[in-house]
Amino acid sequence: MSNELHSGRQYIDPRLLALIDQSEKEESLDMRNLRSDDVVSLQTVNTLYVMKVLDPEKGTVMVSSNGSHISDVPRAGSVMGTTLTGTGTMVKLRTIILNLRLCLFVGGIGELRLSATQSVSVNGIRIMPIDRSKKPN
């Protein structure tokens, strides 16, 4: 059932509905569409994060980065999802959405809300943003 036809929409604040509807239009990656051992590279405004997928259904990963919070030594973590509000109070679970902030839980550090996602590659192939200048074969 499409989000716009969901029977519970009448009970949701219109401002919240606008956020949900807008997030559905953005480029995204659902972690559950990946396989174990896939490698996701996520560039935010400030940092490159590299995540080796352990369990796509649970969103568990080994994550490293070139930033200040997580080093280049991989740590156990979990992709919680993307925050639609920027505060982490409303999260689209196990989903990475372009131009929005990803929430990670990293062992020994806790919850991190990353800066806005700028690009995503899987196994070295950029999947977001889509290069619209290239024509499909």
C-alpha positions as a Markdown table, in Angstrom:
| # | Residue | x | y | z |
|---|---|---|---|---|
| 1 | Met | 0.0 | 0.0 | 0.0 |
| 2 | Ser | 1.4 | 3.4 | -1.0 |
| 3 | Asn | 2.2 | 5.8 | 1.8 |
| 4 | Glu | -0.3 | 8.3 | 0.5 |
| 5 | Leu | -3.2 | 5.8 | 0.7 |
| 6 | His | -2.4 | 4.6 | 4.2 |
| 7 | Ser | -5.6 | 4.5 | 6.3 |
| 8 | Gly | -3.9 | 6.1 | 9.3 |
| 9 | Arg | -2.9 | 9.3 | 7.5 |
| 10 | Gln | -5.9 | 11.2 | 8.8 |
| 11 | Tyr | -4.5 | 10.9 | 12.4 |
| 12 | Ile | -1.0 | 12.2 | 11.6 |
| 13 | Asp | -0.1 | 15.9 | 11.9 |
| 14 | Pro | 0.1 | 17.4 | 8.4 |
| 15 | Arg | 3.6 | 18.8 | 9.1 |
| 16 | Leu | 4.8 | 15.3 | 9.9 |
| 17 | Leu | 3.0 | 13.9 | 6.8 |
| 18 | Ala | 4.9 | 16.4 | 4.6 |
| 19 | Leu | 8.2 | 15.1 | 6.0 |
| 20 | Ile | 7.3 | 11.5 | 5.4 |
| 21 | Asp | 6.0 | 12.2 | 1.9 |
| 22 | Gln | 9.2 | 14.2 | 1.0 |
| 23 | Ser | 11.5 | 11.5 | 2.3 |
| 24 | Glu | 9.7 | 9.0 | 0.1 |
| 25 | Lys | 10.7 | 11.1 | -3.0 |
| 26 | Glu | 14.4 | 11.2 | -2.1 |
| 27 | Glu | 17.0 | 8.8 | -3.3 |
| 28 | Ser | 17.5 | 6.1 | -0.7 |
| 29 | Leu | 19.1 | 2.7 | 0.1 |
| 30 | Asp | 17.3 | 0.2 | 2.3 |
| 31 | Met | 19.9 | -1.9 | 4.2 |
| 32 | Arg | 17.6 | -4.9 | 3.8 |
| 33 | Asn | 18.3 | -4.9 | 0.1 |
| 34 | Leu | 22.0 | -5.6 | 0.7 |
| 35 | Arg | 23.9 | -8.8 | 1.3 |
| 36 | Ser | 26.3 | -9.8 | 4.1 |
| 37 | Asp | 29.9 | -8.6 | 3.3 |
| 38 | Asp | 28.7 | -5.8 | 1.0 |
| 39 | Val | 30.7 | -2.6 | 1.7 |
| 40 | Val | 28.8 | 0.7 | 1.9 |
| 41 | Ser | 30.8 | 3.9 | 1.6 |
| 42 | Leu | 28.9 | 6.9 | 2.8 |
| 43 | Gln | 30.2 | 10.5 | 2.3 |
| 44 | Thr | 28.7 | 13.1 | 4.5 |
| 45 | Val | 29.4 | 16.8 | 4.5 |
| 46 | Asn | 32.5 | 16.2 | 6.6 |
| 47 | Thr | 33.5 | 12.6 | 6.7 |
| 48 | Leu | 33.7 | 9.3 | 4.7 |
| 49 | Tyr | 32.3 | 6.3 | 6.6 |
| 50 | Val | 32.9 | 2.7 | 5.4 |
| 51 | Met | 30.6 | 0.0 | 6.6 |
| 52 | Lys | 31.0 | -3.7 | 6.0 |
| 53 | Val | 27.5 | -5.2 | 6.3 |
| 54 | Leu | 27.2 | -8.1 | 8.8 |
| 55 | Asp | 23.5 | -8.6 | 8.9 |
| 56 | Pro | 21.3 | -6.6 | 6.4 |
| 57 | Glu | 18.0 | -7.3 | 8.3 |
| 58 | Lys | 19.3 | -6.1 | 11.6 |
| 59 | Gly | 21.5 | -3.3 | 10.1 |
| 60 | Thr | 24.6 | -4.5 | 11.9 |
| 61 | Val | 27.9 | -3.4 | 10.4 |
| 62 | Met | 31.6 | -2.9 | 11.1 |
| 63 | Val | 32.2 | 0.8 | 10.6 |
| 64 | Ser | 35.3 | 2.9 | 10.1 |
| 65 | Ser | 35.9 | 6.5 | 9.0 |
| 66 | Asn | 38.4 | 9.2 | 8.4 |
| 67 | Gly | 36.6 | 11.5 | 10.9 |
| 68 | Ser | 37.1 | 12.4 | 14.6 |
| 69 | His | 34.4 | 10.1 | 16.2 |
| 70 | Ile | 35.2 | 6.8 | 14.5 |
| 71 | Ser | 38.8 | 6.0 | 13.4 |
| 72 | Asp | 40.1 | 3.9 | 10.5 |
| 73 | Val | 39.9 | 0.8 | 12.9 |
| 74 | Pro | 36.6 | -0.9 | 12.3 |
| 75 | Arg | 34.1 | -0.9 | 15.2 |
| 76 | Ala | 30.9 | -2.9 | 15.6 |
| 77 | Gly | 27.9 | -0.8 | 14.9 |
| 78 | Ser | 24.3 | -0.7 | 13.7 |
| 79 | Val | 22.6 | 1.5 | 11.1 |
| 80 | Met | 19.5 | 2.7 | 13.0 |
| 81 | Gly | 18.2 | 4.7 | 10.0 |
| 82 | Thr | 17.8 | 8.3 | 8.7 |
| 83 | Thr | 16.3 | 11.0 | 10.8 |
| 84 | Leu | 13.6 | 12.9 | 9.0 |
| 85 | Thr | 13.6 | 15.8 | 11.5 |
| 86 | Gly | 17.4 | 16.0 | 12.1 |
| 87 | Thr | 17.0 | 15.4 | 15.8 |
| 88 | Gly | 16.7 | 11.6 | 15.7 |
| 89 | Thr | 13.1 | 11.6 | 17.0 |
| 90 | Met | 11.6 | 10.3 | 13.8 |
| 91 | Val | 13.8 | 7.7 | 12.0 |
| 92 | Lys | 13.1 | 5.8 | 8.8 |
| 93 | Leu | 14.6 | 2.5 | 10.0 |
| 94 | Arg | 17.5 | 0.8 | 8.2 |
| 95 | Thr | 17.4 | 3.3 | 5.4 |
| 96 | Ile | 20.0 | 5.8 | 4.1 |
| 97 | Ile | 18.4 | 8.8 | 2.5 |
| 98 | Leu | 20.4 | 11.3 | 0.4 |
| 99 | Asn | 20.7 | 14.8 | 1.8 |
| 100 | Leu | 19.4 | 13.7 | 5.3 |
| 101 | Arg | 21.2 | 12.7 | 8.5 |
| 102 | Leu | 22.0 | 9.0 | 9.2 |
| 103 | Cys | 21.8 | 7.7 | 12.7 |
| 104 | Leu | 24.3 | 5.1 | 13.7 |
| 105 | Phe | 24.9 | 3.3 | 17.0 |
| 106 | Val | 28.6 | 2.5 | 17.4 |
| 107 | Gly | 30.0 | 0.3 | 20.2 |
| 108 | Gly | 32.0 | 2.2 | 22.7 |
| 109 | Ile | 30.7 | 5.5 | 21.4 |
| 110 | Gly | 26.9 | 5.4 | 21.4 |
| 111 | Glu | 24.4 | 7.0 | 19.1 |
| 112 | Leu | 25.8 | 9.3 | 16.3 |
| 113 | Arg | 23.8 | 11.6 | 14.0 |
| 114 | Leu | 25.9 | 12.2 | 11.0 |
| 115 | Ser | 25.9 | 15.3 | 8.9 |
| 116 | Ala | 23.8 | 15.1 | 5.7 |
| 117 | Thr | 24.6 | 12.2 | 3.4 |
| 118 | Gln | 26.2 | 13.5 | 0.2 |
| 119 | Ser | 26.8 | 10.2 | -1.7 |
| 120 | Val | 26.7 | 6.5 | -1.3 |
| 121 | Ser | 28.6 | 3.7 | -3.0 |
| 122 | Val | 28.1 | -0.1 | -2.6 |
| 123 | Asn | 31.1 | -2.3 | -3.3 |
| 124 | Gly | 32.8 | 0.6 | -5.0 |
| 125 | Ile | 29.9 | 1.5 | -7.3 |
| 126 | Arg | 28.2 | 4.9 | -6.7 |
| 127 | Ile | 24.5 | 4.4 | -6.3 |
| 128 | Met | 23.6 | 7.9 | -4.9 |
| 129 | Pro | 23.2 | 10.5 | -6.2 |
| 130 | Ile | 22.1 | 8.9 | -9.4 |
| 131 | Asp | 24.1 | 10.2 | -12.4 |
| 132 | Arg | 21.2 | 11.5 | -14.6 |
| 133 | Ser | 23.6 | 12.5 | -17.4 |
| 134 | Lys | 24.3 | 8.8 | -18.2 |
| 135 | Lys | 21.7 | 7.0 | -20.4 |
| 136 | Pro | 20.7 | 3.5 | -19.5 |
| 137 | Asn | 22.0 | 0.8 | -21.9 |
